[in-house]
Amino acid sequence: METTKLYPVGRALVGVLFLASGINKILGFGYVAGWMNSLGIPAAGLLLAGAILLEIGGGLALVTGVRAKTAALALALFTVPVTLIFHGFWHADAAEFQNQLNHFLKNVAIFGGLLALFDFERQRETGAARVDALRSRAA
């Protein structure tokens, strides 16, 4: 599969989003854990630590392109419950409705982008395997 120079830049920019989010969660760990507790999320500190590891690890994978397919899928799957739990605009009061709807739609778009990254990386991997198989048959 042929790529342009823009693909790795786009992939890296999606990665930076998660990398920055993970770093911000470290810097505001107490605040974020408290917010999660206030929402009734059990073991908030443990789940937050896992989220940080996933966001930083997955973000770095997308930035570098190393294991990008796995990172894109993991981050996409992570984005679904996070969006439903933290940005349920249907529960928001009138003052917060538009803000939560914006966050929800932003996350839906990020989810779509991650699925596209996953699919592209999968096709690239599969295509490279096909080319290698054809080359070894020809040799």
Accessible surface in RSA format (square Angstrom, percent):
REM  Atomic radii and reference values for relative SASA: ProtOr
REM  Chains: A
REM  Algorithm: Lee & Richards
REM  Probe-radius: 1.40
REM  Slices: 20
REM RES _ NUM      All-atoms   Total-Side   Main-Chain    Non-polar    All polar
REM                ABS   REL    ABS   REL    ABS   REL    ABS   REL    ABS   REL
RES MET A   1   114.96  59.5  52.65  34.8  62.32 148.4  67.56  57.4  47.40  62.8
RES GLU A   2   164.07  94.2 135.14 102.2  28.93  68.9  58.36 112.9 105.71  86.3
RES THR A   3    53.62  38.1  25.66  26.0  27.96  66.6   6.19   8.3  47.43  71.7
RES THR A   4    92.60  65.9  80.37  81.5  12.23  29.2  82.49 110.8  10.11  15.3
RES LYS A   5   184.38  89.9 175.77 107.8   8.61  20.5 122.31 110.1  62.07  66.1
RES LEU A   6   137.59  76.6 133.55  95.5   4.03  10.1 133.62  93.8   3.96  10.7
RES TYR A   7    35.81  16.7  27.32  15.5   8.49  22.1  35.10  26.4   0.70   0.9
RES PRO A   8    53.24  38.8  51.28  46.7   1.96   7.1  51.64  42.6   1.59   9.9
RES VAL A   9    81.69  53.8  78.22  70.8   3.47   8.4  81.57  70.9   0.11   0.3
RES GLY A  10    31.88  39.3   0.00   N/A  31.88  39.3  30.47  83.6   1.41   3.2
RES ARG A  11    18.13   7.6  17.41   8.9   0.72   1.7   0.09   0.1  18.04  10.9
RES ALA A  12    22.29  20.5  22.29  34.4   0.00   0.0  22.29  31.4   0.00   0.0
RES LEU A  13   115.46  64.3 106.64  76.3   8.82  22.2 106.98  75.1   8.48  22.8
RES VAL A  14    40.79  26.8  37.46  33.9   3.33   8.0  40.67  35.3   0.12   0.3
RES GLY A  15     0.00   0.0   0.00   N/A   0.00   0.0   0.00   0.0   0.00   0.0
RES VAL A  16    72.34  47.6  72.34  65.5   0.00   0.0  72.34  62.9   0.00   0.0
RES LEU A  17    79.31  44.2  72.80  52.1   6.51  16.4  77.92  54.7   1.39   3.7
RES PHE A  18    12.87   6.4  12.83   7.9   0.03   0.1  12.87   7.8   0.00   0.0
RES LEU A  19    36.84  20.5  36.84  26.4   0.00   0.0  36.84  25.9   0.00   0.0
RES ALA A  20    46.44  42.7  41.12  63.5   5.32  12.1  45.58  64.2   0.86   2.3
RES SER A  21    31.48  26.6  25.45  34.0   6.03  13.9  19.46  41.4  12.02  16.8
RES GLY A  22     0.00   0.0   0.00   N/A   0.00   0.0   0.00   0.0   0.00   0.0
RES ILE A  23    79.36  45.2  79.36  59.1   0.00   0.0  79.36  57.2   0.00   0.0
RES ASN A  24    95.19  65.6  87.85  84.9   7.33  17.7  23.21  55.9  71.97  69.6
RES LYS A  25    45.74  22.3  45.33  27.8   0.41   1.0  25.76  23.2  19.98  21.3
RES ILE A  26    88.36  50.3  77.72  57.9  10.64  25.6  78.13  56.3  10.23  27.7
RES LEU A  27   141.63  78.9 105.69  75.6  35.94  90.3 109.10  76.6  32.53  87.5
RES GLY A  28    23.63  29.1   0.00   N/A  23.63  29.1  23.37  64.1   0.26   0.6
RES PHE A  29    77.35  38.7  75.62  46.8   1.73   4.5  75.62  45.8   1.73   4.9
RES GLY A  30    57.85  71.3   0.00   N/A  57.85  71.3  40.31 110.6  17.54  39.3
RES TYR A  31   170.63  79.7 154.79  88.1  15.84  41.2 120.58  90.6  50.05  61.7
RES VAL A  32    22.57  14.9  22.57  20.4   0.00   0.0  22.57  19.6   0.00   0.0
RES ALA A  33    12.88  11.8  12.88  19.9   0.00   0.0  12.88  18.1   0.00   0.0
RES GLY A  34    35.90  44.3   0.00   N/A  35.90  44.3  29.84  81.9   6.06  13.6
RES TRP A  35   104.16  41.8  97.01  47.0   7.14  16.8  83.22  44.4  20.94  34.0
RES MET A  36    13.53   7.0  13.53   9.0   0.00   0.0  10.41   8.9   3.12   4.1
RES ASN A  37    90.04  62.1  74.98  72.5  15.06  36.3  22.80  54.9  67.25  65.0
RES SER A  38    89.51  75.6  46.22  61.7  43.30  99.7  51.03 108.7  38.48  53.9
RES LEU A  39    87.42  48.7  54.87  39.3  32.55  81.8  60.11  42.2  27.31  73.5
RES GLY A  40    60.75  74.9   0.00   N/A  60.75  74.9  35.71  98.0  25.04  56.1
RES ILE A  41    23.26  13.2  19.43  14.5   3.83   9.2  20.49  14.8   2.77   7.5
RES PRO A  42   103.53  75.5  92.59  84.4  10.95  39.8 103.19  85.2   0.34   2.1
RES ALA A  43    64.89  59.7  36.29  56.0  28.60  65.1  53.41  75.2  11.49  30.4
RES ALA A  44     2.66   2.4   0.22   0.3   2.44   5.5   0.22   0.3   2.44   6.5
RES GLY A  45    30.42  37.5   0.00   N/A  30.42  37.5  21.72  59.6   8.70  19.5
RES LEU A  46   137.50  76.6 125.92  90.1  11.58  29.1 129.43  90.9   8.07  21.7
RES LEU A  47    94.16  52.4  87.47  62.6   6.69  16.8  89.11  62.6   5.05  13.6
RES LEU A  48     1.21   0.7   1.16   0.8   0.05   0.1   1.21   0.8   0.00   0.0
RES ALA A  49    39.25  36.1  37.14  57.3   2.12   4.8  38.81  54.7   0.44   1.2
RES GLY A  50    37.03  45.7   0.00   N/A  37.03  45.7  31.37  86.1   5.66  12.7
RES ALA A  51    15.20  14.0  11.03  17.0   4.17   9.5  13.39  18.9   1.81   4.8
RES ILE A  52    13.87   7.9  13.87  10.3   0.00   0.0  13.87  10.0   0.00   0.0
RES LEU A  53   134.90  75.1 127.45  91.2   7.45  18.7 128.04  89.9   6.86  18.5
RES LEU A  54    54.68  30.5  48.46  34.7   6.23  15.7  54.20  38.1   0.48   1.3
RES GLU A  55     7.50   4.3   7.50   5.7   0.00   0.0   0.00   0.0   7.50   6.1
RES ILE A  56    38.90  22.1  38.90  29.0   0.00   0.0  38.90  28.0   0.00   0.0
RES GLY A  57    38.72  47.7   0.00   N/A  38.72  47.7  31.96  87.7   6.76  15.1
RES GLY A  58     6.52   8.0   0.00   N/A   6.52   8.0   4.09  11.2   2.43   5.4
RES GLY A  59     0.00   0.0   0.00   N/A   0.00   0.0   0.00   0.0   0.00   0.0
RES LEU A  60    84.61  47.1  84.41  60.4   0.21   0.5  84.56  59.4   0.05   0.1
RES ALA A  61    16.42  15.1  12.21  18.8   4.21   9.6  15.87  22.3   0.55   1.5
RES LEU A  62     0.22   0.1   0.22   0.2   0.00   0.0   0.22   0.2   0.00   0.0
RES VAL A  63    51.22  33.7  38.62  35.0  12.60  30.4  38.62  33.6  12.60  34.2
RES THR A  64    84.53  60.1  53.78  54.5  30.75  73.3  57.67  77.5  26.86  40.6
RES GLY A  65    24.80  30.6   0.00   N/A  24.80  30.6   5.84  16.0  18.97  42.5
RES VAL A  66    99.50  65.5  93.41  84.6   6.09  14.7  98.26  85.4   1.25   3.4
RES ARG A  67   173.21  72.7 153.87  78.4  19.34  46.0  66.48  90.9 106.73  64.7
RES ALA A  68     2.49   2.3   0.00   0.0   2.49   5.7   0.00   0.0   2.49   6.6
RES LYS A  69    56.22  27.4  55.11  33.8   1.10   2.6  21.36  19.2  34.86  37.1
RES THR A  70    66.45  47.3  62.46  63.3   3.99   9.5  50.80  68.2  15.65  23.7
RES ALA A  71     7.82   7.2   2.82   4.4   5.00  11.4   7.43  10.5   0.39   1.0
RES ALA A  72     0.00   0.0   0.00   0.0   0.00   0.0   0.00   0.0   0.00   0.0
RES LEU A  73    64.47  35.9  64.47  46.1   0.00   0.0  64.47  45.3   0.00   0.0
RES ALA A  74    34.38  31.6  26.10  40.3   8.28  18.8  31.59  44.5   2.79   7.4
RES LEU A  75     0.00   0.0   0.00   0.0   0.00   0.0   0.00   0.0   0.00   0.0
RES ALA A  76     0.17   0.2   0.17   0.3   0.00   0.0   0.17   0.2   0.00   0.0
RES LEU A  77   110.70  61.7 104.05  74.4   6.65  16.7 104.57  73.4   6.13  16.5
RES PHE A  78    35.97  18.0  28.55  17.7   7.42  19.3  35.26  21.4   0.71   2.0
RES THR A  79     7.65   5.4   6.52   6.6   1.13   2.7   6.83   9.2   0.82   1.2
RES VAL A  80    60.68  39.9  56.85  51.5   3.83   9.2  60.50  52.6   0.19   0.5
RES PRO A  81    61.94  45.1  59.71  54.4   2.23   8.1  61.94  51.1   0.00   0.0
RES VAL A  82    39.24  25.8  38.94  35.3   0.30   0.7  39.23  34.1   0.01   0.0
RES THR A  83     8.22   5.8   8.22   8.3   0.00   0.0   7.36   9.9   0.86   1.3
RES LEU A  84    90.55  50.4  81.98  58.7   8.57  21.5  82.17  57.7   8.38  22.6
RES ILE A  85    96.83  55.1  73.01  54.4  23.82  57.4  78.52  56.5  18.30  49.7
RES PHE A  86    33.83  16.9  22.87  14.2  10.95  28.5  24.77  15.0   9.06  25.9
RES HIS A  87    25.66  14.0  25.63  17.8   0.02   0.1  12.69  13.1  12.97  15.1
RES GLY A  88     9.30  11.5   0.00   N/A   9.30  11.5   1.33   3.7   7.97  17.8
RES PHE A  89    46.24  23.1  45.62  28.3   0.62   1.6  45.62  27.7   0.62   1.8
RES TRP A  90   122.86  49.3  87.20  42.2  35.67  83.7  83.71  44.6  39.15  63.5
RES HIS A  91   152.29  83.2 118.99  82.7  33.30  85.2  85.37  88.0  66.92  77.9
RES ALA A  92    29.44  27.1   2.37   3.7  27.07  61.6  11.93  16.8  17.50  46.4
RES ASP A  93    93.76  65.7  79.45  79.1  14.30  33.8  47.33 111.4  46.43  46.3
RES ALA A  94   101.73  93.5  68.83 106.2  32.91  74.9  76.78 108.1  24.95  66.1
RES ALA A  95    95.06  87.4  56.42  87.1  38.64  87.9  68.49  96.4  26.57  70.4
RES GLU A  96    74.23  42.6  74.23  56.2   0.00   0.0  37.08  71.7  37.14  30.3
RES PHE A  97    83.27  41.7  83.27  51.6   0.00   0.0  83.27  50.5   0.00   0.0
RES GLN A  98   103.13  57.7 102.57  75.0   0.56   1.3  54.88 116.8  48.25  36.6
RES ASN A  99    63.89  44.1  58.80  56.8   5.09  12.3  19.82  47.7  44.07  42.6
RES GLN A 100    32.42  18.1  32.42  23.7   0.00   0.0   9.09  19.4  23.33  17.7
RES LEU A 101    38.44  21.4  38.44  27.5   0.00   0.0  38.44  27.0   0.00   0.0
RES ASN A 102    80.81  55.7  74.54  72.0   6.27  15.1  24.51  59.0  56.31  54.4
RES HIS A 103    62.33  34.1  61.69  42.9   0.63   1.6  43.77  45.1  18.56  21.6
RES PHE A 104    36.42  18.2  36.42  22.6   0.00   0.0  36.42  22.1   0.00   0.0
RES LEU A 105    96.74  53.9  91.24  65.3   5.50  13.8  91.66  64.4   5.08  13.7
RES LYS A 106    90.78  44.3  82.22  50.4   8.56  20.4  65.43  58.9  25.35  27.0
RES ASN A 107    11.77   8.1  11.30  10.9   0.46   1.1   0.92   2.2  10.85  10.5
RES VAL A 108    73.32  48.2  69.45  62.9   3.87   9.3  71.34  62.0   1.98   5.4
RES ALA A 109    70.20  64.5  51.05  78.8  19.15  43.6  61.41  86.5   8.79  23.3
RES ILE A 110    32.87  18.7  26.22  19.5   6.64  16.0  32.46  23.4   0.41   1.1
RES PHE A 111    58.41  29.2  58.41  36.2   0.00   0.0  58.41  35.4   0.00   0.0
RES GLY A 112    33.96  41.9   0.00   N/A  33.96  41.9  28.60  78.5   5.36  12.0
RES GLY A 113    31.11  38.4   0.00   N/A  31.11  38.4  28.03  76.9   3.08   6.9
RES LEU A 114     0.00   0.0   0.00   0.0   0.00   0.0   0.00   0.0   0.00   0.0
RES LEU A 115    73.44  40.9  70.75  50.6   2.69   6.8  71.01  49.9   2.43   6.5
RES ALA A 116    63.08  58.0  50.84  78.5  12.24  27.8  59.23  83.4   3.86  10.2
RES LEU A 117    15.69   8.7  15.00  10.7   0.68   1.7  15.58  10.9   0.10   0.3
RES PHE A 118    44.85  22.4  44.85  27.8   0.00   0.0  44.85  27.2   0.00   0.0
RES ASP A 119    52.14  36.5  52.14  51.9   0.00   0.0  17.63  41.5  34.51  34.4
RES PHE A 120    42.07  21.0  39.79  24.6   2.28   5.9  41.71  25.3   0.36   1.0
RES GLU A 121    14.97   8.6  13.13   9.9   1.84   4.4   0.72   1.4  14.25  11.6
RES ARG A 122    97.28  40.8  97.28  49.6   0.00   0.0  34.22  46.8  63.06  38.2
RES GLN A 123    64.31  36.0  59.19  43.3   5.12  12.2  18.74  39.9  45.57  34.6
RES ARG A 124    76.87  32.3  76.23  38.9   0.64   1.5  27.35  37.4  49.52  30.0
RES GLU A 125    96.41  55.4  86.78  65.6   9.64  22.9  44.76  86.6  51.65  42.2
RES THR A 126    55.53  39.5  50.78  51.5   4.75  11.3  40.81  54.8  14.71  22.2
RES GLY A 127    10.65  13.1   0.00   N/A  10.65  13.1  10.32  28.3   0.33   0.7
RES ALA A 128    53.26  49.0  45.25  69.8   8.01  18.2  52.08  73.3   1.18   3.1
RES ALA A 129    60.86  56.0  49.61  76.6  11.25  25.6  55.96  78.8   4.90  13.0
RES ARG A 130   150.96  63.4 148.48  75.7   2.48   5.9  65.63  89.7  85.33  51.7
RES VAL A 131    66.92  44.0  66.92  60.6   0.00   0.0  66.92  58.1   0.00   0.0
RES ASP A 132    84.83  59.4  79.67  79.3   5.16  12.2  27.84  65.5  56.99  56.8
RES ALA A 133    39.44  36.3  32.58  50.3   6.86  15.6  38.43  54.1   1.01   2.7
RES LEU A 134   107.84  60.1 104.01  74.4   3.82   9.6 104.22  73.2   3.61   9.7
RES ARG A 135   161.71  67.9 153.86  78.4   7.85  18.7  60.21  82.3 101.50  61.5
RES SER A 136    79.92  67.5  57.55  76.8  22.36  51.5  49.28 104.9  30.64  42.9
RES ARG A 137   184.59  77.5 151.92  77.4  32.66  77.8  67.99  92.9 116.60  70.7
RES ALA A 138    92.23  84.8  50.57  78.0  41.66  94.8  61.96  87.3  30.26  80.2
RES ALA A 139   119.16 109.6  51.24  79.1  67.92 154.5  85.45 120.3  33.71  89.3
END  Absolute sums over single chains surface
CHAIN  1 A     8538.0       7014.5       1523.5       6208.0       2330.1
END  Absolute sums over all chains
TOTAL          8538.0       7014.5       1523.5       6208.0       2330.1
